[in-house]
Amino acid sequence: MKLKEGTVRLSEHVRKFLKDKTEKNEEKIVDLSQAKPVEITEIRKLMPCIADPSMSRIIANMTPPLGGVLKIFEPLFPRSRYIEKTHSLIIQKEEIIITVYSSGKVSVGMIKNESEAREVLEELRNIINEAIKGGGVPAPKENIRTELMELYKYLPQTNCGKCSEQDCYSFALKLMAGETTLERCKLLKEPKYASNQEHLQVLVAYI
């Protein structure tokens, strides 16, 4: 850098560095003005929920699929997380877990019956369509913080020790402190804990 008459002149190297840094930090704003409103066209399956057989889980279809635009809807929901690996948006609403895929598939778990599922899907459709109607980027998420007992509630609570911690409560403490990750809990990879893992993926985003 060269100082002259109260100004700062940047060398080409520094100028390029700052330009690259700015480009990397800029958030890509997606214009929703050309997006089409979505509809829930069908509920294809109603089955027992894996995590709790007394509750139900449904698979539905959303058209048109949101595709690559799905990610920007994340801020619309107080507790949600976009998963790049599966191109899906996981939304937590109390006990209910909604997973929207870029392909148009929608699953809703921990529901009482088909009637409740339809209410949840209708609310989901309305929220997304309101954003599309507005034609812009959604407002930032509310500032919600995860509590320790919320994490512990969705852990297997078997105290198996496979994560190298003394028990599940100790594992929850490490999660809260950022000293471990969900991947360390081997049991969460089992099908019967699929819903628990979905809840936890959202919760850890708010620690």
N, C-alpha and C positions, 0 to 999 in steps of 0.2 A: 504494500500500500504506500502511496505517496501523498503527503499532506501539502496542500497549497491553498492559501487564502481562505482558510476555514472550511475547506471541502475535503472529502476523502475520495481519492481516485483508486480504483481497484484494478489490480493486474488481471490479465485475461484468465489466469489460472484460478484466482479467487472468484472472479465473476462467474466462471463456468461452475465452480463448486457451489456457489450460492444458488445459481439457476437450477442445478440438479436437485439440490436440497429442497427448494421451493416446490419443484414439480412433484417430488416424492411425497411431500407433506400435504399437497392440495387434495381436498376431498372431491371425488368425482360426483358431480351433481347430475342426477338423471331426470330428464324432463318427462313428466307423466302425461303431458297434454295429448299425446298420441295413443296412450294406453286405453284399452277397452274395458268397460265394466265387467266384472266376473259374476258368474252364477254357479250355484251348487246344483249340478244336474241330476245327481243320483246318490243314493246311499247303497253301496254294493254289498256290504257285509255288516252284520251285527253279531258279535261273538263275545264270550266271557273275556274279561280283562286278565292279562297274564299275571299282573301283580296282585290282583284281588278278584277271585272268581265270582264274588258277589256283585261286582260291578261289570259294566259292559264296555266294549271297544267297537268303534265303527270305522269303516273305510268308505270314503266318499270321493267324488270327482268334482274338480273345479275347472270351469271353462270360461274364457280361454286360459291355458296355462300361463303363469306369470313369468316363467323362464328366468332369464338373468336379472329381471327387474325385482324379483322377490326379495333380494337382500335389503333393498332400501326401505322396505316396509317394517323392518325390525323396530325402529323407534316408536312406531304407533302403539306398541304393546308394552305396558309397564315392566313385565318380566318376560323377556324373550331372548333368543340367541340364534343367530344364523350360523349354520354349520357348513363350511365350505366343502368338506369332504363328501357330504351327501346332498349338497345343494338343497338344503331344507331349513325351514324356519320353525324352531320349537317355541311354543308359547305356553306359559304356565298361567292358569287362572284358578287360584285356590288349589283344589285337588286335581282338577282337570288338566290334562296335557293335550295340546293340539299341535300336530306336526303337519306343516304345509310344504309340499315338495314342488320344485320348479316345473316338474312334469304335469302338475295339476292334481296329483293324488293328495288327499287330505285324510289323516287319521286323527281320531279323537278318543282318548282313553280315560278311564275312571269316571264314566257317566252312568246314571241310574237306568236310563232306558232310551229308546229311539226318540221319544218326544224331547227329552233334554238335549240330545245330540242335535236335533234340528234347530233348537233355540240357539245353541252355541254356534252352529254353522251359519245361521242367519245373522248373528251379531258379527261374526268374522267377515262375512260378505259385505255387510254395511260399512264396517270400518275401512276396509280396503277400497270400496267404491267411493267413499267420501274423500279419501286421499286422491284417488284418480280424478274425481270431479274437480278437486282443487288444483290439480295439474302441477303440483310442486313437491318438494322434499318435505316429509313429515317433520313435526316438531321434535325436539330432543326428548329422550326418555325422562320419566320422573326419577328423582334421586331416591332409590329404594335400596336398603342395605340388608343383606342376608344375616340372619341370626344363627348362632351356633346350633341351637336345638333343631332348627329347620334342616340343617345339614345332617345331623345325627338321625333325625326322623326317617330319612330316605336311605340311609346306609343299611346294609343287610342285618346288622346288629347280631351277628353270630359270634363275634370276637374270635374269629378263626386264626388271626395272626399272620395270614398270608401276605399282608401288606407291610410286615415287619414292625407293626405297632402292637402294643399290649392288648388293645381292644378297639372297638369301633368308635368309642368316644374320644380316645386319644388320636385316632385317625382324623376325626372331625376337627379337633383342635389344630392339628397340623395343616389341614385344608384352610382353616380360617387364617392361619399365620402365613400361608403361601409356601409352606415348607414341604408339601407333597402335592400330588396330582391324583385325579380320579382314576387314572390308568393303573395306579398301584393297587386298587381294590380289584382283585381277580374275580370275585363273585359277581360284580356288576356286569361282567361279560356274559353271564348265564342268561338264557331267555326269560326265566321267571323274574329277573330283576331289571328287565328292559325298561319298564315304566319308571322305576326308581332312578335309573341312570339318566333318563330324559329330564326328570325333575332336577337332579343334581347338576346336569350340564347347564341349566338355566341359573340355578342358585349360585354356582361358583363364579358366574360372571358378575355378580353383585357383591362379592366380598371386598 
